[in-house]
Amino acid sequence: MKYIVLFIKKTLRLLLKPLSFVPALLVMYMIFSFSAQDGAQSSAVSTAVTQRLVSEIDERFEMGWDAQTQIHYVDRLNFYVRKGAHVTEYFILAVTVAIPLYVYGVRGIWLIFCAGAICVGYAGLDEFHQSFSGGRTATIRDVGIDSIGIFPGILLSQFLCFIGRKTIFRPLSLEKKSGGGAGRGRGDGGRQCAESHYRRASYGRL
């Protein structure tokens, strides 16, 4: 039974490790599809979200805004909602990129460098792709705004993975160490037995 459980664990690791990159690919596709929208479509989506936000604030806090006042706040907040959406997208992308890299053993400063390079590089490519959509432009400033969400996402992923490795997945690492210790113990016992046999044979010749 023990060997069956061990086989299942190893099989799951072999399957799940490569699949850990799937969420990152899905997020990249989501960002790509948003960037494929032309200026009118993108503006309509962000305006609708901002209108919903302003309406919720008006209702929850009983502000009593008339239609003209709500339009005023929609115009003022729409820019920040758009950029906040970009920051959120790349925060999620950074999390989904950093976790698989951590699983494959990329840790510390190298995780920040590798995941950051992938996400910032994708932000640059996405801006380039966006420039081909009608009514939209590509700017270095937007890449910088996207990066605001990238590095907090990487640091959060590294912290959560470290906590998980020390708590949830700690029994698996202890099992590996104990297995290695048992193997070394058997090897040491075999060497001691051979040395004892050699000493007896030497005494016999004397």
C-alpha positions as CSV (number, residue, x, y, z in Angstrom):
1,M,0.0,0.0,0.0
2,K,2.9,2.4,0.8
3,Y,4.4,1.9,-2.6
4,I,1.0,2.6,-4.3
5,V,0.6,5.8,-2.4
6,L,4.2,6.8,-3.3
7,F,3.5,6.0,-7.0
8,I,0.3,8.2,-7.0
9,K,2.2,11.1,-5.4
10,K,5.0,10.9,-7.9
11,T,2.5,10.7,-10.8
12,L,0.6,13.7,-9.6
13,R,3.8,15.7,-9.3
14,L,4.8,14.8,-12.8
15,L,1.4,15.8,-14.1
16,L,0.7,18.9,-12.0
17,K,4.1,20.6,-12.3
18,P,3.8,21.3,-16.1
19,L,0.1,22.1,-15.7
20,S,1.0,24.8,-13.2
21,F,1.8,27.1,-16.1
22,V,-1.8,26.8,-17.6
23,P,-3.2,29.7,-15.4
24,A,-0.5,32.0,-16.7
25,L,-1.3,31.1,-20.3
26,L,-5.0,31.8,-19.7
27,V,-4.3,35.2,-18.2
28,M,-2.0,36.1,-21.1
29,Y,-4.8,35.1,-23.5
30,M,-7.3,37.3,-21.5
31,I,-4.9,40.3,-21.7
32,F,-4.4,39.6,-25.4
33,S,-8.1,39.6,-26.1
34,F,-8.7,42.9,-24.2
35,S,-5.9,44.5,-26.2
36,A,-7.5,43.3,-29.4
37,Q,-10.5,45.5,-28.8
38,D,-10.5,48.8,-30.7
39,G,-10.7,52.2,-28.9
40,A,-14.5,52.4,-29.0
41,Q,-15.0,48.9,-27.5
42,S,-12.4,49.3,-24.8
43,S,-13.8,52.7,-23.8
44,A,-17.3,51.4,-23.7
45,V,-16.3,48.5,-21.4
46,S,-14.3,50.8,-19.0
47,T,-17.1,53.4,-19.0
48,A,-19.7,50.8,-18.1
49,V,-17.6,49.6,-15.2
50,T,-17.0,53.2,-14.0
51,Q,-20.8,53.9,-14.2
52,R,-21.5,50.9,-12.2
53,L,-18.9,51.9,-9.6
54,V,-20.3,55.5,-9.3
55,S,-23.8,54.2,-9.1
56,E,-22.9,51.8,-6.3
57,I,-21.1,54.6,-4.3
58,D,-24.2,56.8,-4.7
59,E,-26.5,54.1,-3.4
60,R,-24.4,52.7,-0.6
61,F,-23.4,56.0,0.8
62,E,-26.7,57.8,0.0
63,M,-25.0,60.6,-1.8
64,G,-28.1,61.8,-3.6
65,W,-26.3,62.6,-6.9
66,D,-28.3,63.5,-9.9
67,A,-27.6,62.2,-13.4
68,Q,-25.4,65.1,-14.3
69,T,-23.3,64.7,-11.2
70,Q,-22.9,61.0,-11.8
71,I,-21.7,61.7,-15.4
72,H,-19.2,64.2,-14.0
73,Y,-17.7,61.6,-11.6
74,V,-17.7,58.9,-14.3
75,D,-15.6,61.2,-16.5
76,R,-13.2,61.9,-13.7
77,L,-12.8,58.3,-12.5
78,N,-12.8,56.5,-15.9
79,F,-9.0,57.0,-16.4
80,Y,-8.2,55.6,-13.0
81,V,-10.5,52.7,-13.5
82,R,-8.8,51.8,-16.8
83,K,-5.3,52.0,-15.4
84,G,-6.4,50.1,-12.2
85,A,-7.7,47.3,-14.5
86,H,-4.3,47.1,-16.1
87,V,-2.5,47.0,-12.8
88,T,-4.9,44.2,-11.6
89,E,-4.4,42.2,-14.8
90,Y,-0.6,42.2,-14.4
91,F,-0.8,41.5,-10.7
92,I,-2.7,38.4,-11.5
93,L,-0.3,37.5,-14.3
94,A,2.7,37.9,-12.0
95,V,1.1,35.6,-9.5
96,T,0.4,32.9,-12.1
97,V,3.9,33.2,-13.5
98,A,5.8,33.3,-10.2
99,I,4.1,30.3,-8.6
100,P,5.1,27.7,-11.3
101,L,8.7,29.1,-11.4
102,Y,8.9,28.7,-7.6
103,V,7.6,25.1,-8.0
104,Y,10.4,24.4,-10.4
105,G,13.0,25.7,-7.9
106,V,13.5,29.4,-8.9
107,R,13.7,31.2,-5.6
108,G,14.8,34.5,-4.1
109,I,16.2,37.3,-6.3
110,W,16.1,35.0,-9.3
111,L,12.4,34.5,-9.0
112,I,11.9,38.3,-9.0
113,F,14.2,38.7,-12.0
114,C,12.8,35.8,-14.1
115,A,9.1,36.4,-13.4
116,G,9.6,40.2,-13.6
117,A,11.3,39.8,-17.0
118,I,8.5,37.6,-18.4
119,C,5.7,39.9,-17.2
120,V,7.4,43.2,-18.2
121,G,8.4,41.7,-21.5
122,Y,4.8,40.5,-22.1
123,A,3.5,44.0,-21.1
124,G,5.8,45.5,-23.8
125,L,4.6,43.0,-26.4
126,D,1.0,43.6,-25.4
127,E,1.4,47.4,-25.9
128,F,2.9,46.7,-29.3
129,H,0.0,44.4,-30.2
130,Q,-2.4,47.1,-28.9
131,S,-1.0,49.6,-31.3
132,F,-2.5,47.6,-34.2
133,S,-6.0,48.0,-32.7
134,G,-7.9,51.0,-34.1
135,G,-8.0,54.1,-31.9
136,R,-5.4,52.8,-29.5
137,T,-1.8,53.6,-29.0
138,A,1.3,52.0,-27.3
139,T,3.2,54.0,-24.7
140,I,6.1,53.2,-22.4
141,R,4.2,54.9,-19.6
142,D,1.5,52.1,-19.8
143,V,4.2,49.5,-19.5
144,G,5.4,51.3,-16.3
145,I,1.8,51.4,-15.0
146,D,1.4,47.6,-15.7
147,S,4.7,47.0,-13.8
148,I,3.2,48.6,-10.7
149,G,1.1,45.4,-10.3
150,I,3.9,43.0,-11.4
151,F,6.4,43.1,-8.6
152,P,3.9,43.1,-5.6
153,G,2.4,40.0,-7.3
154,I,5.8,38.3,-7.5
155,L,6.6,39.1,-3.8
156,L,3.2,37.9,-2.6
157,S,3.6,34.7,-4.5
158,Q,7.1,34.1,-3.1
159,F,5.8,34.7,0.4
160,L,2.8,32.4,0.1
161,C,4.9,29.7,-1.6
162,F,7.4,29.9,1.2
163,I,4.7,29.6,3.9
164,G,3.1,26.7,2.0
165,R,6.5,24.9,1.7
166,K,7.0,25.3,5.5
167,T,3.5,24.2,6.5
168,I,1.3,22.3,4.0
169,F,4.0,20.7,2.0
170,R,6.5,20.2,4.8
171,P,5.5,16.5,5.4
172,L,6.5,15.7,1.9
173,S,10.0,17.2,2.3
174,L,10.4,15.4,5.6
175,E,9.4,12.1,4.0
176,K,12.1,12.6,1.4
177,K,14.7,13.4,4.0
178,S,13.7,10.4,6.2
179,G,13.9,8.2,3.1
180,G,17.3,9.5,2.3
181,G,18.4,9.0,5.9
182,A,17.2,5.4,5.9
183,G,19.1,4.7,2.7
184,R,22.3,6.2,4.2
185,G,21.8,4.2,7.4
186,R,21.5,0.9,5.4
187,G,24.7,1.9,3.5
188,D,26.6,2.6,6.7
189,G,25.5,-0.7,8.2
190,G,26.7,-2.6,5.2
191,R,30.1,-0.9,5.3
192,Q,30.5,-1.6,9.1
193,C,29.6,-5.3,8.4
194,A,32.3,-5.5,5.7
195,E,34.9,-3.9,7.9
196,S,34.2,-6.3,10.7
197,H,34.4,-9.3,8.3
198,Y,37.7,-7.9,7.0
199,R,39.2,-7.6,10.5
200,R,38.2,-11.2,11.4
201,A,39.8,-12.5,8.2
202,S,43.0,-10.5,9.0
203,Y,43.1,-12.0,12.5
204,G,42.6,-15.5,11.1
205,R,45.7,-15.1,8.8
206,L,47.8,-13.9,11.8
